[in-house]
Amino acid sequence: MRAAQVVVLGGGFAGLETAFSLASTVDGRAEITLVSNEDAFLFKPNTIYIPFGLDPARLLIRLDRPARRRDVRLIRATATDVDPAGRAVRLAGDHRVEYLGYDFLVIATGAAMAADEIPGLADHAETIWSPDDMLSLRARLLELVARAKRGESQTVLFAVPPNNKCSGPLYEIVLMLETWLHRMKIDDRVRLVFTTYEHGYIQAFGPKLDAVVREEFAARGITGRVGERLVRVDPQHASYESGHTEPYDLLIAFPPYIAARRFEGLTSDARGFLATDLLSRRVQGTDNVYAPGDAGDFPVKQAFLAFLEADAVADDIAMQILGTSRRRGFDPVSMCVMEELDKAAFAQVPLELTGDPEHPVAVRAGADGAYRVGVSPLWRLGKKALAVYLPMRFKAGRPFHAGAPWAAMDASLRVMSTLLART
């Protein structure tokens, strides 16, 4: 039988997990091609450490070696168009254009930031998205520290504007910054203010994590304001829909999300995210195109959920290639560890779609003991363990959720979440 042609667009979490999971299950019954506009995978969750001194090069994994190990064809190019009827992708790269046919297409091209949606945000704020953004923030923080050490009072304003549905890294940075300043004994000269359009902190993850953030802000002297929709940024102050203005010396923001690439001919929402079936992540109106991770329309954009979505995609494709039954569909149970430098918060959150555009996801009704949140210095060890485990797996061309190593990691996380969870 002819090997199925599977094309995966994107070399991030969802793309690599899909490719490596398929390579591990289809037993040579598929030829897998990975198309990436970068030659290395970026371990993006740990870019939060770059402003505090981490070398960005330590977060990169070259794609060529793991691709060879799994017999995955790697093409350095950008996908510009998809022809669903002709089952082909138009690629542009290295001054050439070519068309790549497929039997199954996985669009894992991710999300991007749209800072220009808020007037003045791109000009006056330090944004967090890329390693270059984080390096720029590092330089600004060092300038702020120098001024504070000279005795100058400073205000750092953090802002989550509308259309950002998962701003966890910004919460990490404000908590890490407070710890960092405290260790330098200049925290009394730097006022930290955090504003978000949400009605609760990290609203998608429910009341337990909101309570944790409120307690941490109160203990650390961080001023927090919810329900504040940022509408304009000027050189020295930010303006909100309520009429409130907030002065700042340094503004740090996580801009609104949009799809990194829009593909005509495929159903998407107003922000370019592809409309998908929840269980399989198959793009609506197609029988062979999938969108796991940030490229799809699941509202929360997060690495752990991207893995779960990619696993569901790999299973659906493998089911069709091998003629087997479905092993698992996408079950949106988020897991995250929120760094604070002195300790960390953990959250396991079963999610469900609400159908409400203003509050598109919520903690699943009846989640009970499956909804777990806790704070402990031990969770920093858990985060460090994940930062070792994931690169190890991807360097070997292996999926994140598979095999004995993941079984051991998963068991450890379950024990820790049970013992350290709040009641």
C-alpha positions, 0 to 999 in steps of 0.5 A: 500500500502507498504510504500516506503523505502527512504534512505538518506545518510548524516546528513548535509544540503542537507540530513536533508532538504531532509529527513525533507521535505519528512517527512512533505509531504508524509503523512506516505507513506514512511519510511525514514532512515537517515544514518550519520557517525556523531551523530550531525549536524554541522552548518558549515557556522558559523565555520568562527567565531571559529578562533575569539573565538566561541565555536564549541560546539554551532554549533552542533545539535544532530540528534536523537531528531529531527529524532524521532520527524519526525519518521525518523529512524537514523543509525550511520554508513558510506555508503561504496558501492551502488548497483543500480541494487540490490537497496541496500546500504552497511553500515559499523559502530560499527564493523558490516556490513549490507545492507540496501534496498531502493526504493529511495536513496538520496546521500548527503555525501558532499565534502571533501578537497584535500590539497595534490593536491598542494605540501606542502599545507597540511604541511605548511598551515592552512586550513579551513574546519572542526572545528578542522581546525578552532581551529588550525587557532585560535591558530596560529592567537593568536601567530601572534597577540602576535608577532605583539604586540611585534612590529614584522611585519607579513604577512598573505597570503590567497590562493584559489587554482584551483578546489575550486569553492566556496571559500566564507568563505576564503573571510569572514575570511580575511575581519573579520581578518582585522576588528579584527586586526584593533580593537586591533590597530595592523593592521599596523603591519600585511600585508594581501595578498589574491591570487586566481586562479580565474579571478575575486573575487568569480568569480562564483557570477559575476562582482557585487560581484567582485566589492564589494570585490575589494572595501573592499580590497582597503579600508582595505589595503588588497593586492589582486591578481587574476589569480594566480594559486598556484602550490607549498608551501614551509615553508616561501613562496608560488609559483604560475604558473606565476612564482610569489612567495609570502612570508608569516608568516602565510598561510591560504588556502581553498584547492581543493574540491573532493567528500567525498565518491566515489560510483562505479557503479554511473556516476561521474566526475573525482573528484567523484561528481555524474553526475545529472539531473539539475532540479531533481538532479537525478543521470544520468542513474538511476531512483531512486538515487539522489545527492543533495548538495555537493555530486552532480556535480553542481559546486558551493558548498554552503549551500543555494544551497544545500537546493534548491537542497534538496527541488527539490529531496524531491519534485521529490520523493514525486511526485512519491510516491503520484502521484502528479505533480512536485511543483518545480525543482532546480532553482540555485539562490544563496543567501549568506551573507558575514561576515566582523565583522563590516558589511556584504555583501549580494548577490542574484545571479541567476546562469546558467551552461556554459559548460566551465570547466574553468568557469562552472557557470555564472550569468544567462543571463538576470538576471537584477533585480534578481541579487542583491548585497549590503553592510551594517551593517544591513546584519549582522543582517540578518546573525544572524537571519538565524543562529537562524532560521535554528537551530530552524527548524532542531531541530524541524525536520522541513525543512528550506524552508517551512511554515510560519516561512520561508515565514516571513524570505524570505519576510524580506530578499527580502525587505532588498535585494531590499532596500540595493542592489546596482543599 
